[in-house]
Amino acid sequence: MSNNNNISIAKNVQVSKSSNNKQKTHQKRNNNPINKKNINVEKNNIIKEVNSRENKAKKLTSKIRITPLGGVDEVAKNMYMIEIADEIFVLDAGLMFPETEMIGIDAVIPDISYLVRNKQKVRGIFLSNGHVSSMGAVPYIIDKLKCPVYGSKLTIDLLKNHLKHLGIKRRIKFYYVKENNKYDFNNASITFFKTTYSMPDSLGICIETSQGNIVYTGEFKFDQSVSKEYKSDIVKISTLGKKGVLALLSDSSNANMKGYNVPENEAAEQIDNAFYQANKRIIVTCYASNFLTISHIVRAALGQNRKLLLLGEAIEDSINTARNMNYLAIGDENLITVDELGNYPQNEICILSSGDQGEPIEAMKNIAEKNIKGIQIESGDTIMIAATPSPNMEVMLFQTLNLLVKLGAHVVTASKRLHAASHATREELKMMLNMLMPKFFVPVQGEFRNLRKHAEIAAETGVAANNIHILAKGATLEISGNRAKVIPNNVTVGNILVDGRGIGDVEDSVLKDRKLLSNDGIFVASYAISRKEKTLIGRPCIQTKGFVYVKKSMELIKEAEEKIIEYIESNPIKSIRECAAIKAEVRSMLSSLLYDNTKRKPIIIVNFTLI
């Protein structure tokens, strides 16, 4: 097709060049000379049209690949990769709070090794909201990807605060997205629609392709009681459905919950009641990014003329950002510091807390254990847990609740309908499916039982069973025309552990050592070897931490010393090179001795010095 058009262009030019003199003379008389520029323009237009047709043909045959890098078979850590021809679009980049056995770990983020290898194809990270489950990984990965980040103003401002507190000063290209914005790329266009979530300015994302629209809901719910800045754009969502949705990726977090969510106005009433029943201080903990719950708490506190003390950088940043954007009306006179607590009666104080990364349960645990300077639980305090803990935090929650009750506090938990869930329940999921009517459906954001239930809901609404795909992390759904297939283990995935400033440098073996240290402690044996005589100098020195109480275990310590002396004397050192091998043998011998006597397996460190 391209060659034929080129030939046609060449003939036209040749004809124009071979025009006779009479024609030229006639044109001159009419004061209308041949314009070579017009010929070139016409030629360029034809070439553009040919290229456009070729590009369109390529787009129609381009395969669409959908791959979860996180956010399936787990809660949080959302990250979904959409590949279209030579372009990659990343939907959300979240983190997950560490599990109990991940000792010393601050956060868990998705493995982005595939994105790093293909970073020249990555067109951007598109954020649905400002919760850490959706944007918390950005500070740890943006330096490797060096791509722009798209999100609403509130989302980007919260992300900037997150970057600032982590001390990250990279220059990042941010795009402030409004719901009516459209961004065009070679193989797709990106548009947005408003959704209801626990924070305003939350967005669903639509990727328009030549084969159809791919819609990602982000974390959402439907609630008719919320104020304007939180309302879903139902008209726009329905319009997307009428246009046709090729594939839908939808939030499954609450798929196992029947019916509809508790309306936010009812949750607000319950919080008001809890405040009115409190006779002394009220200490509340919630997610730092749950602006709906925060607004209910602030309204109740100010309605009782209580002063607000904000505990934690995350909650301070969230509230200050919301105040700057007029989402929260709190005057400076309503905020106090820890040092000012003694200036007010206890029934005029409300302490609002959240963890360093917005995790509420950890924040309350620190208060209960007196880890916050100037704050300690007192008998008669009302403690309000206005959050549903993630599965990883449930053990910590119950431990904290027990401690709070022992301290004499009155505890009001989320089970008392103080906290409306932020994720769609079954009937709300059906509503989204019925409005969008997707051809292919991929449940995301949730544990496997949630994904499975959401798949069943999709089938109930009419999605063909063979078009519903529950993807594991790293598995790819490849769509080409009317056909789709799943490629298992297509992309390498896993958990990257963040420990302070270290990203991915904590291996499983390190975690095992930390667990051993926390359970059985450490046992250190040190001794000196004569460089000249190659014999033991003096007695070995034994030190322990977290293993046994030394004063009550002196016999075991002495036995360990004697075993070291006996072993070295029974195995004369012939050369200095043998010292390392002897060190390993001593460690093995001590391990057997300690386990036989205590049934514990501490980390054993053997040191020797050459003198």
C-alpha positions as CSV (number, residue, x, y, z in Angstrom):
1,M,0.0,0.0,0.0
2,S,2.8,2.4,0.9
3,N,4.8,1.7,-2.3
4,N,1.7,2.3,-4.5
5,N,1.1,5.7,-2.9
6,N,4.7,6.7,-3.4
7,I,4.5,5.7,-7.0
8,S,1.3,7.8,-7.4
9,I,3.1,10.8,-5.8
10,A,6.0,10.4,-8.2
11,K,3.7,10.4,-11.2
12,N,1.9,13.5,-10.1
13,V,5.1,15.3,-9.6
14,Q,6.4,14.2,-13.0
15,V,3.3,15.4,-14.7
16,S,3.6,18.7,-13.0
17,K,7.2,19.0,-14.0
18,S,6.5,18.1,-17.7
19,S,3.7,20.7,-18.2
20,N,4.1,22.5,-21.5
21,N,5.1,26.1,-21.9
22,K,1.6,27.1,-23.2
23,Q,0.2,26.0,-19.8
24,K,2.8,28.0,-17.9
25,T,2.2,31.1,-20.1
26,H,-1.6,30.8,-19.6
27,Q,-1.0,30.6,-15.8
28,K,1.2,33.6,-15.9
29,R,-1.4,35.6,-17.8
30,N,-3.9,34.7,-15.1
31,N,-1.4,35.8,-12.5
32,N,-1.6,32.3,-10.9
33,P,1.9,30.6,-11.1
34,I,2.5,27.0,-10.1
35,N,3.3,26.8,-6.4
36,K,5.9,24.1,-5.8
37,K,5.2,24.5,-2.1
38,N,1.7,23.4,-2.6
39,I,2.9,20.3,-4.4
40,N,5.2,19.4,-1.5
41,V,2.4,20.0,1.0
42,E,0.2,17.7,-0.9
43,K,2.9,15.1,-1.1
44,N,3.5,15.4,2.7
45,N,-0.2,15.1,3.4
46,I,-0.4,11.9,1.4
47,I,2.7,10.4,3.2
48,K,1.1,11.4,6.5
49,E,-2.1,9.7,5.6
50,V,-0.3,6.5,4.6
51,N,1.7,6.5,7.8
52,S,-1.5,7.2,9.8
53,R,-3.1,4.1,8.2
54,E,-0.1,2.0,8.9
55,N,0.0,3.2,12.6
56,K,-3.7,2.5,12.9
57,A,-3.2,-1.0,11.6
58,K,-0.3,-1.6,14.0
59,K,-2.5,-0.4,17.0
60,L,-5.3,-2.7,15.9
61,T,-2.9,-5.6,16.0
62,S,-1.1,-4.5,19.2
63,K,-1.5,-6.9,22.0
64,I,-2.6,-5.5,25.4
65,R,-0.9,-7.1,28.4
66,I,-2.2,-6.6,32.0
67,T,0.1,-7.7,34.8
68,P,-0.3,-7.2,38.5
69,L,3.1,-6.5,40.2
70,G,1.3,-6.2,43.6
71,G,-2.2,-5.9,45.1
72,V,-3.5,-9.4,44.4
73,D,-3.4,-12.2,47.1
74,E,-2.7,-9.4,49.6
75,V,-4.0,-6.2,51.1
76,A,-2.4,-3.0,49.8
77,K,0.9,-2.8,47.7
78,N,-1.2,-2.0,44.6
79,M,0.7,-1.9,41.3
80,Y,-0.7,-2.9,37.9
81,M,1.2,-2.8,34.6
82,I,-0.5,-2.2,31.3
83,E,1.7,-2.8,28.2
84,I,0.5,-1.7,24.8
85,A,3.0,-2.1,21.9
86,D,6.1,-0.3,23.0
87,E,4.5,1.7,25.9
88,I,4.0,0.8,29.6
89,F,1.5,2.5,31.9
90,V,1.8,1.9,35.6
91,L,-1.4,2.1,37.7
92,D,-0.6,2.9,41.3
93,A,2.6,2.2,43.2
94,G,1.7,1.3,46.8
95,L,3.4,-0.2,49.8
96,M,2.3,-2.7,52.4
97,F,2.9,-2.6,56.1
98,P,5.3,-5.4,57.3
99,E,4.0,-8.7,58.7
100,T,4.7,-9.5,62.4
101,E,7.7,-11.7,61.6
102,M,9.3,-9.0,59.4
103,I,11.3,-7.7,62.4
104,G,12.8,-4.2,61.8
105,I,11.2,-3.8,58.4
106,D,9.5,-0.4,57.7
107,A,7.6,-1.3,54.6
108,V,7.2,-3.8,51.8
109,I,7.0,-2.7,48.1
110,P,6.6,-4.5,44.8
111,D,9.5,-5.9,42.8
112,I,10.0,-3.5,39.8
113,S,12.9,-5.3,38.2
114,Y,10.9,-5.8,34.9
115,L,10.0,-2.1,34.8
116,V,13.6,-1.1,35.4
117,R,14.8,-3.3,32.5
118,N,12.1,-1.6,30.3
119,K,12.2,1.9,31.8
120,Q,12.5,3.5,28.4
121,K,8.9,2.2,27.7
122,V,7.4,3.5,31.0
123,R,5.2,6.5,30.2
124,G,4.3,7.3,33.8
125,I,2.9,6.2,37.1
126,F,-0.8,7.1,37.3
127,L,-2.1,7.3,40.9
128,S,-5.7,6.8,41.9
129,N,-5.4,8.3,45.4
130,G,-3.0,9.5,48.1
131,H,-3.2,6.5,50.5
132,V,0.2,4.7,51.0
133,S,-1.4,1.5,49.6
134,S,-1.6,3.3,46.3
135,M,1.4,5.7,46.3
136,G,3.7,4.7,49.1
137,A,6.2,2.9,47.0
138,V,6.9,5.9,44.7
139,P,9.7,7.4,46.9
140,Y,11.5,4.1,46.7
141,I,11.2,3.4,43.0
142,I,11.1,6.8,41.2
143,D,14.9,7.2,41.1
144,K,15.2,3.9,39.2
145,L,12.3,4.6,36.7
146,K,12.8,8.4,36.2
147,C,9.3,8.7,34.8
148,P,6.5,11.3,35.4
149,V,3.9,10.8,38.1
150,Y,0.2,11.7,37.5
151,G,-2.3,12.3,40.3
152,S,-4.8,14.7,41.7
153,K,-3.5,17.8,43.6
154,L,-4.3,16.3,47.0
155,T,-2.6,13.0,46.0
156,I,0.5,14.7,44.7
157,D,0.8,17.1,47.7
158,L,0.6,14.1,50.1
159,L,3.2,12.3,48.0
160,K,5.5,15.4,48.2
161,N,5.2,15.4,52.0
162,H,6.1,11.7,52.0
163,L,9.2,12.4,49.8
164,K,10.2,15.3,52.1
165,H,10.1,13.3,55.3
166,L,12.1,10.5,53.7
167,G,14.8,13.0,52.8
168,I,14.3,12.4,49.0
169,K,15.2,15.4,46.9
170,R,15.0,13.9,43.4
171,R,13.6,16.2,40.7
172,I,10.3,14.5,39.7
173,K,8.0,15.6,36.9
174,F,4.5,15.8,38.5
175,Y,1.2,16.3,36.6
176,Y,-1.7,17.6,38.6
177,V,-4.7,15.7,37.2
178,K,-8.3,17.0,37.1
179,E,-11.1,14.6,36.3
180,N,-11.6,16.2,32.8
181,N,-7.9,15.9,31.8
182,K,-6.9,13.7,28.9
183,Y,-3.3,12.7,28.1
184,D,-2.5,11.3,24.7
185,F,0.3,8.8,24.0
186,N,1.3,6.9,20.9
187,N,-0.8,3.8,21.6
188,A,-3.4,5.1,24.1
189,S,-5.0,8.0,25.8
190,I,-5.5,8.3,29.6
191,T,-8.7,9.8,31.1
192,F,-10.1,9.9,34.6
193,F,-13.3,9.8,36.6
194,K,-14.2,10.8,40.2
195,T,-14.7,8.1,42.7
196,T,-15.8,8.0,46.4
197,Y,-13.1,6.9,48.7
198,S,-11.8,7.9,52.2
199,M,-10.2,11.0,50.8
200,P,-11.3,13.6,48.3
201,D,-9.8,13.9,44.8
202,S,-9.8,10.1,44.3
203,L,-9.9,9.0,40.7
204,G,-10.6,6.0,38.6
205,I,-8.4,5.7,35.5
206,C,-9.4,4.8,31.9
207,I,-6.9,3.8,29.3
208,E,-8.4,4.3,25.8
209,T,-6.9,2.0,23.2
210,S,-7.8,1.1,19.6
211,Q,-9.2,-2.2,20.9
212,G,-11.3,-0.7,23.6
213,N,-11.1,0.9,27.0
214,I,-9.3,-0.6,30.0
215,V,-10.8,0.8,33.3
216,Y,-9.1,0.7,36.7
217,T,-11.4,1.7,39.5
218,G,-8.8,2.2,42.2
219,E,-10.1,1.9,45.7
220,F,-13.7,3.0,45.8
221,K,-17.2,2.7,47.2
222,F,-20.6,4.2,46.6
223,D,-22.2,6.4,49.3
224,Q,-24.9,8.9,48.6
225,S,-24.4,10.6,52.0
226,V,-21.0,12.1,51.3
227,S,-20.3,15.7,50.4
228,K,-19.7,17.0,46.9
229,E,-15.9,16.6,47.0
230,Y,-16.2,12.9,47.7
231,K,-19.0,12.0,45.3
232,S,-18.5,9.5,42.4
233,D,-19.1,10.8,38.9
234,I,-21.8,8.2,38.2
235,V,-22.8,9.8,34.9
236,K,-19.2,9.6,33.5
237,I,-18.9,6.0,34.7
238,S,-22.1,5.1,33.0
239,T,-21.0,6.8,29.8
240,L,-17.8,4.7,29.8
241,G,-20.0,1.6,30.0
242,K,-22.1,2.7,27.1
243,K,-19.0,3.3,25.0
244,G,-17.8,-0.2,25.8
245,V,-15.2,-1.5,28.3
246,L,-12.7,-4.0,27.0
247,A,-11.3,-4.9,30.5
248,L,-12.1,-3.9,34.0
249,L,-9.7,-4.0,37.0
250,S,-11.7,-3.5,40.1
251,D,-11.2,-3.2,43.9
252,S,-12.0,-6.5,45.7
253,S,-11.1,-5.6,49.3
254,N,-14.6,-5.9,50.7
255,A,-16.1,-8.4,48.2
256,N,-16.9,-10.8,51.1
257,M,-19.0,-8.2,52.8
258,K,-22.7,-8.4,52.0
259,G,-25.1,-5.6,51.2
260,Y,-24.0,-1.9,51.3
261,N,-21.5,0.0,53.4
262,V,-22.4,1.9,56.6
263,P,-23.2,5.4,55.3
264,E,-20.7,8.1,56.3
265,N,-23.4,10.2,58.0
266,E,-24.3,7.2,60.2
267,A,-20.6,6.8,61.1
268,A,-20.5,10.5,62.0
269,E,-23.4,10.1,64.3
270,Q,-21.8,7.2,66.1
271,I,-18.6,9.3,66.6
272,D,-20.6,12.2,68.0
273,N,-22.3,9.8,70.5
274,A,-18.9,8.5,71.6
275,F,-17.7,12.0,72.2
276,Y,-20.7,13.0,74.2
277,Q,-20.3,10.0,76.5
278,A,-16.7,10.8,77.2
279,N,-16.1,12.6,80.5
280,K,-12.3,13.0,80.3
281,R,-9.8,13.0,77.4
282,I,-10.5,11.4,74.1
283,I,-7.6,9.7,72.3
284,V,-8.4,8.7,68.7
285,T,-6.4,6.8,66.2
286,C,-7.2,6.4,62.5
287,Y,-5.5,6.2,59.1
288,A,-3.8,9.5,58.3
289,S,-5.2,9.4,54.8
290,N,-8.8,8.7,55.8
291,F,-10.1,12.2,55.4
292,L,-13.7,11.2,55.8
293,T,-13.2,9.8,59.3
294,I,-10.8,12.6,60.2
295,S,-13.5,15.2,59.2
296,H,-16.1,13.4,61.4
297,I,-13.6,13.4,64.4
298,V,-12.6,17.1,63.9
299,R,-16.3,18.1,63.7
300,A,-17.2,16.3,66.9
301,A,-14.2,17.6,68.8
302,L,-14.8,21.2,67.8
303,G,-18.5,20.8,68.5
304,Q,-17.5,20.1,72.1
305,N,-15.0,22.9,72.2
306,R,-12.1,20.4,72.6
307,K,-8.6,21.4,71.6
308,L,-6.9,19.1,69.1
309,L,-3.4,17.6,69.6
310,L,-2.0,16.0,66.5
311,L,0.4,13.1,67.1
312,G,2.6,11.9,64.3
313,E,4.1,13.5,61.2
314,A,1.7,11.6,58.9
315,I,-1.5,13.0,60.6
316,E,0.0,16.5,60.8
317,D,0.8,16.5,57.1
318,S,-2.6,15.2,56.1
319,I,-4.5,17.7,58.1
320,N,-2.3,20.6,57.1
321,T,-2.6,19.7,53.5
322,A,-6.4,19.4,53.8
323,R,-6.6,22.7,55.6
324,N,-4.6,24.4,52.8
325,M,-7.0,23.0,50.2
326,N,-10.1,24.0,52.3
327,Y,-11.2,20.4,52.9
328,L,-10.9,20.9,56.7
329,A,-11.8,24.0,58.6
330,I,-9.6,24.1,61.7
331,G,-8.4,27.4,63.1
332,D,-4.9,27.7,64.6
333,E,-6.5,28.5,68.0
334,N,-8.0,24.9,68.0
335,L,-4.6,23.2,67.8
336,I,-2.3,22.6,70.7
337,T,1.1,21.0,71.4
338,V,2.1,18.3,74.0
339,D,3.6,21.1,76.2
340,E,0.2,22.8,76.3
341,L,-1.8,19.8,77.5
342,G,-1.7,20.8,81.1
343,N,-3.3,24.2,80.3
344,Y,-6.7,22.7,79.6
345,P,-9.2,20.5,81.6
346,Q,-9.1,16.9,80.5
347,N,-12.7,17.1,79.1
348,E,-11.5,19.8,76.6
349,I,-8.8,17.7,75.0
350,C,-8.9,15.4,72.0
351,I,-5.6,13.7,70.9
352,L,-5.7,12.5,67.3
353,S,-2.9,10.1,66.3
354,S,-1.6,8.0,63.5
355,G,1.7,6.1,62.8
356,D,4.7,7.5,60.9
357,Q,3.3,6.0,57.7
358,G,-0.3,6.5,58.6
359,E,-0.8,3.1,60.4
360,P,-3.1,3.7,63.4
361,I,-2.7,0.5,65.4
362,E,1.1,1.0,65.8
363,A,0.5,4.6,66.9
364,M,-1.9,3.5,69.7
365,K,0.5,0.8,70.8
366,N,3.3,3.4,71.2
367,I,1.0,5.6,73.3
368,A,-0.1,2.6,75.5
369,E,3.6,1.6,76.0
370,K,4.5,5.1,77.0
371,N,6.8,5.6,74.1
372,I,5.5,9.1,73.3
373,K,7.1,11.8,75.5
374,G,4.5,13.7,77.5
375,I,1.6,11.3,76.7
376,Q,0.5,8.4,78.8
377,I,-2.9,6.6,79.2
378,E,-4.8,7.6,82.3
379,S,-7.7,5.9,84.0
380,G,-11.0,7.2,82.5
381,D,-9.5,8.2,79.1
382,T,-11.7,7.2,76.2
383,I,-9.7,5.4,73.5
384,M,-11.3,5.4,70.0
385,I,-9.9,3.0,67.3
386,A,-11.6,4.6,64.2
387,A,-10.0,2.2,61.8
388,T,-10.2,-1.4,60.5
389,P,-6.8,-3.0,61.0
390,S,-5.1,-4.7,58.1
391,P,-4.7,-8.5,58.6
392,N,-1.0,-7.9,59.4
393,M,-1.9,-5.7,62.3
394,E,-4.7,-7.8,64.0
395,V,-2.4,-9.4,66.5
396,M,-0.9,-6.0,67.5
397,L,-4.4,-4.6,67.8
398,F,-5.6,-7.2,70.3
399,Q,-2.4,-6.9,72.3
400,T,-2.8,-3.1,72.4
401,L,-6.5,-3.4,73.4
402,N,-5.6,-5.6,76.4
403,L,-2.9,-3.2,77.6
404,L,-5.3,-0.2,77.3
405,V,-8.0,-1.9,79.3
406,K,-5.4,-2.8,82.0
407,L,-4.5,0.9,82.2
408,G,-8.1,1.7,83.0
409,A,-9.1,3.2,79.6
410,H,-12.6,3.0,78.1
411,V,-12.0,1.5,74.6
412,V,-14.4,2.1,71.7
413,T,-13.4,0.1,68.6
414,A,-14.4,0.2,64.9
415,S,-16.8,-2.6,65.5
416,K,-19.2,-0.1,67.1
417,R,-19.8,1.4,63.6
418,L,-17.5,4.3,64.2
419,H,-15.6,3.7,61.0
420,A,-17.4,3.3,57.7
421,A,-15.3,1.0,55.4
422,S,-13.6,2.6,52.5
423,H,-14.1,-0.2,50.0
424,A,-17.1,-1.3,48.0
425,T,-19.2,-4.2,49.3
426,R,-21.0,-6.8,47.2
427,E,-24.0,-4.6,46.1
428,E,-21.7,-1.7,45.3
429,L,-19.4,-4.0,43.3
430,K,-22.4,-5.2,41.3
431,M,-23.3,-1.5,40.7
432,M,-19.9,-0.8,39.2
433,L,-20.0,-3.9,37.1
434,N,-23.5,-3.2,35.8
435,M,-22.6,0.4,34.8
436,L,-19.4,-0.6,33.0
437,M,-20.4,-4.0,31.6
438,P,-16.9,-5.1,30.8
439,K,-16.0,-7.8,28.3
440,F,-13.0,-9.1,30.3
441,F,-12.8,-8.8,34.1
442,V,-9.8,-8.9,36.4
443,P,-10.5,-8.6,40.2
444,V,-7.6,-6.9,42.0
445,Q,-6.8,-5.4,45.4
446,G,-7.5,-8.1,48.0
447,E,-6.6,-11.6,49.3
448,F,-7.5,-14.6,47.2
449,R,-10.8,-15.2,48.9
450,N,-11.8,-11.6,48.0
451,L,-10.7,-12.0,44.4
452,R,-12.7,-15.3,44.1
453,K,-15.9,-13.7,45.6
454,H,-15.5,-10.7,43.2
455,A,-15.2,-13.1,40.3
456,E,-18.4,-14.8,41.3
457,I,-20.1,-11.4,41.6
458,A,-19.0,-10.5,38.0
459,A,-20.5,-13.8,36.7
460,E,-23.8,-12.9,38.4
461,T,-23.9,-9.6,36.5
462,G,-23.4,-11.3,33.2
463,V,-19.7,-11.4,32.5
464,A,-18.9,-14.6,30.6
465,A,-17.1,-17.1,32.9
466,N,-14.2,-17.6,30.5
467,N,-13.6,-13.9,30.4
468,I,-13.1,-13.6,34.1
469,H,-9.4,-14.0,35.1
470,I,-8.0,-14.1,38.7
471,L,-4.3,-13.2,38.1
472,A,-1.5,-14.1,40.4
473,K,1.3,-11.5,40.8
474,G,3.5,-11.7,37.7
475,A,0.9,-13.5,35.6
476,T,-0.1,-11.7,32.5
477,L,-3.5,-11.4,30.8
478,E,-2.8,-10.9,27.1
479,I,-5.7,-9.5,25.0
480,S,-5.7,-9.5,21.2
481,G,-8.9,-8.7,19.5
482,N,-11.7,-10.9,20.9
483,R,-9.3,-13.4,22.4
484,A,-7.4,-13.4,25.7
485,K,-5.0,-15.8,27.3
486,V,-3.2,-16.0,30.6
487,I,0.6,-16.3,30.7
488,P,1.6,-17.6,34.1
489,N,4.8,-16.4,35.8
490,N,5.4,-14.0,32.9
491,V,7.1,-11.4,35.0
492,T,9.5,-11.8,38.0
493,V,7.8,-10.5,41.1
494,G,8.3,-10.6,44.8
495,N,8.5,-8.5,48.0
496,I,11.2,-5.9,48.3
497,L,11.8,-5.1,52.0
498,V,12.5,-1.5,53.1
499,D,14.6,-1.1,56.2
500,G,15.4,2.5,56.9
501,R,17.3,3.7,53.9
502,G,18.0,0.2,52.7
503,I,15.8,-1.0,49.9
504,G,15.9,-4.6,49.0
505,D,19.1,-5.3,50.9
506,V,17.4,-7.3,53.7
507,E,17.3,-11.0,52.6
508,D,15.2,-13.8,54.2
509,S,18.4,-15.0,56.0
510,V,18.6,-11.6,57.7
511,L,15.0,-11.8,58.8
512,K,15.6,-15.3,60.2
513,D,18.6,-14.0,62.2
514,R,16.4,-11.2,63.5
515,K,13.7,-13.7,64.5
516,L,16.3,-15.8,66.3
517,L,17.7,-12.8,68.1
518,S,14.2,-11.8,69.2
519,N,13.4,-15.4,70.4
520,D,16.7,-16.9,71.6
521,G,19.2,-14.1,71.8
522,I,22.9,-14.1,71.0
523,F,25.9,-16.0,72.5
524,V,29.4,-14.6,71.9
525,A,32.6,-16.6,72.6
526,S,35.9,-14.8,72.3
527,Y,39.4,-16.2,72.8
528,A,43.1,-15.3,72.0
529,I,45.6,-17.4,70.2
530,S,49.4,-17.0,70.4
531,R,50.7,-16.2,66.9
532,K,54.1,-17.8,67.8
533,E,53.1,-20.7,70.0
534,K,49.7,-21.3,68.3
535,T,48.2,-22.0,71.7
536,L,45.3,-20.6,73.7
537,I,46.2,-17.5,75.8
538,G,44.2,-17.2,79.0
539,R,40.6,-18.2,79.3
540,P,37.8,-17.6,76.8
541,C,35.4,-14.7,77.4
542,I,31.7,-15.5,77.1
543,Q,29.0,-12.8,76.6
544,T,25.2,-13.2,76.1
545,K,22.3,-11.0,75.2
546,G,18.7,-12.2,75.4
547,F,19.7,-15.8,75.8
548,V,20.0,-16.6,79.5
549,Y,20.3,-14.6,82.7
550,V,24.0,-14.9,83.3
551,K,24.1,-14.9,87.1
552,K,21.7,-17.9,87.2
553,S,23.5,-19.7,84.5
554,M,27.1,-19.4,85.6
555,E,27.6,-23.2,85.5
556,L,26.5,-23.3,81.8
557,I,28.9,-20.4,81.0
558,K,31.8,-22.1,82.7
559,E,31.0,-25.3,81.0
560,A,31.1,-23.5,77.6
561,E,34.5,-22.0,78.6
562,E,35.9,-25.4,79.5
563,K,34.6,-27.0,76.3
564,I,36.5,-24.4,74.3
565,I,39.7,-24.9,76.2
566,E,39.4,-28.6,76.0
567,Y,38.7,-28.6,72.3
568,I,41.7,-26.3,71.4
569,E,44.1,-28.2,73.6
570,S,42.9,-31.5,72.1
571,N,43.3,-30.2,68.6
572,P,46.7,-28.5,68.4
573,I,46.9,-25.7,65.8
574,K,49.6,-26.4,63.3
575,S,49.3,-23.2,61.2
576,I,47.4,-20.0,61.5
577,R,45.3,-20.9,58.5
578,E,43.6,-23.6,60.6
579,C,42.2,-21.0,63.0
580,A,39.1,-20.3,60.8
581,A,38.3,-24.1,60.5
582,I,38.7,-24.4,64.3
583,K,36.4,-21.4,64.8
584,A,33.6,-23.2,62.8
585,E,34.1,-26.4,64.9
586,V,33.9,-24.4,68.1
587,R,30.6,-22.8,67.0
588,S,29.2,-26.2,66.2
589,M,30.3,-27.7,69.5
590,L,28.8,-24.7,71.4
591,S,25.5,-25.0,69.5
592,S,25.0,-28.6,70.6
593,L,26.0,-27.8,74.2
594,L,23.5,-24.8,74.5
595,Y,20.6,-26.7,72.9
596,D,21.1,-29.8,75.1
597,N,21.0,-27.6,78.2
598,T,18.4,-25.0,77.2
599,K,16.5,-26.2,74.1
600,R,17.3,-22.8,72.6
601,K,19.2,-21.9,69.5
602,P,20.7,-18.5,69.9
603,I,22.9,-16.9,67.2
604,I,26.4,-18.0,68.1
605,I,29.4,-15.8,67.2
606,V,32.9,-17.0,67.8
607,N,35.8,-14.5,67.7
608,F,39.5,-15.2,68.0
609,T,42.4,-12.8,68.2
610,L,46.0,-13.5,67.1
611,I,48.5,-12.0,69.6
